[in-house]
Amino acid sequence: MVSLYITAKETYGKTALCAGIGKKLLGNGKKVGFFLPVHLTDSPNSDSTSNAILMKETLGLTESLEIIAPLSLSSKELWQNLTENTQDFLQQIKKNYVTAAKNKDVVVMEGLSGLSTDGLATLACYRFSETLDAKVIVILGYSKNLTPSDISRVAQELGERLFGVIINFVPESRM
């Protein structure tokens, strides 16, 4: 089974990419699942519950929201679990993932936004992708000042887990 973890530096594009990849794979005859490892209850930029509902409908999933998006935590609680209760927490994430991935060829996961060289989203990306043996796709928003250094440290840390980088919202004049 293939696991893809979609994350982003900014707060846009992850759900659309998850849906696009999922629909393409469904069209190719694959059994596709969706998994949201953690929903942050205090994130002002994300409505992960509605994203999970959208993905459930888009991919025609029969699994309940409790299976595809089983865990809601505050940022503080997630940080504590990733730094203090790491093994038990990651085993729970893996158990939840295995349930969501049952009978699937590919599972597309929506990670947190805010990926950088440090911080909660970055630590979650490293820990979840390693625990779930997932390939990582990183979304960056286009900027005239975008340089390889914007992703190089994360790419170095992810190593072979980094599957690709997508630059989103590129103006037509820059293509």
Backbone hydrogen bonds, N-H to C=O, Kabsch-Sander energy under -0.5 kcal/mol:
donor,donor_aa,acceptor,acceptor_aa,energy
2,V,105,D,-2.5
4,L,107,V,-2.7
5,Y,135,K,-3.3
6,I,4,L,-0.6
6,I,109,M,-3.1
7,T,5,Y,-0.5
7,T,137,I,-2.5
8,A,112,L,-1.2
9,K,139,I,-2.3
17,L,13,G,-2.2
18,C,14,K,-2.8
19,A,15,T,-2.7
20,G,16,A,-2.6
21,I,17,L,-2.9
22,G,18,C,-2.6
23,K,19,A,-2.9
24,K,20,G,-2.2
25,L,21,I,-2.5
26,L,22,G,-2.5
27,G,23,K,-2.4
28,N,24,K,-1.0
29,G,26,L,-1.9
30,K,25,L,-2.5
32,V,30,K,-0.7
33,G,106,V,-2.7
35,F,108,V,-1.9
36,L,68,I,-3.3
39,H,71,L,-3.1
40,L,38,V,-0.6
41,T,39,H,-0.6
41,T,73,L,-2.5
43,S,40,L,-0.9
46,S,43,S,-0.9
51,N,47,D,-1.9
52,A,48,S,-2.6
53,I,49,T,-2.2
54,L,50,S,-2.6
55,M,51,N,-2.6
56,K,52,A,-2.4
57,E,53,I,-2.4
58,T,54,L,-3.1
59,L,55,M,-2.5
60,G,57,E,-0.6
61,L,56,K,-2.2
67,I,64,S,-1.2
68,I,64,S,-2.1
69,A,65,L,-2.6
71,L,36,L,-0.5
73,L,39,H,-2.3
78,L,74,S,-2.5
79,W,75,S,-2.7
80,Q,76,K,-2.4
81,N,77,E,-2.3
82,L,78,L,-2.3
83,T,79,W,-1.5
84,E,80,Q,-3.2
85,N,80,Q,-1.4
89,F,85,N,-2.5
90,L,86,T,-3.0
91,Q,87,Q,-2.0
92,Q,88,D,-1.7
93,I,89,F,-2.3
94,K,90,L,-2.5
95,K,91,Q,-2.4
96,N,92,Q,-2.5
97,Y,93,I,-2.6
98,V,94,K,-2.8
99,T,95,K,-1.7
100,A,96,N,-2.1
101,A,97,Y,-2.4
102,K,98,V,-0.6
102,K,99,T,-0.8
104,K,101,A,-2.0
105,D,31,K,-3.0
106,V,31,K,-2.0
107,V,2,V,-2.4
108,V,33,G,-2.6
109,M,4,L,-3.4
109,M,107,V,-0.5
110,E,35,F,-1.5
111,G,6,I,-3.5
111,G,109,M,-0.7
114,G,8,A,-1.1
115,L,8,A,-2.7
123,L,119,G,-2.4
124,A,120,L,-2.7
125,C,121,A,-2.3
126,Y,122,T,-2.5
127,R,123,L,-2.7
128,F,124,A,-3.1
129,S,125,C,-2.3
130,E,126,Y,-1.8
131,T,127,R,-2.7
132,L,128,F,-2.6
133,D,130,E,-0.9
134,A,129,S,-2.3
135,K,3,S,-2.9
136,V,161,R,-3.5
137,I,5,Y,-2.4
138,V,164,G,-2.4
139,I,7,T,-2.2
140,L,166,I,-3.3
142,Y,168,N,-2.6
146,L,143,S,-1.7
150,D,147,T,-2.1
151,I,148,P,-1.7
152,S,148,P,-1.6
153,R,149,S,-0.5
155,A,151,I,-3.0
156,Q,152,S,-2.5
157,E,153,R,-2.3
158,L,154,V,-2.6
159,G,155,A,-2.2
161,R,158,L,-2.1
162,L,159,G,-1.6
163,F,136,V,-3.3
163,F,161,R,-0.6
164,G,136,V,-1.4
166,I,138,V,-3.1
168,N,140,L,-3.4
168,N,166,I,-0.7
174,R,171,P,-2.2
175,M,172,E,-1.5
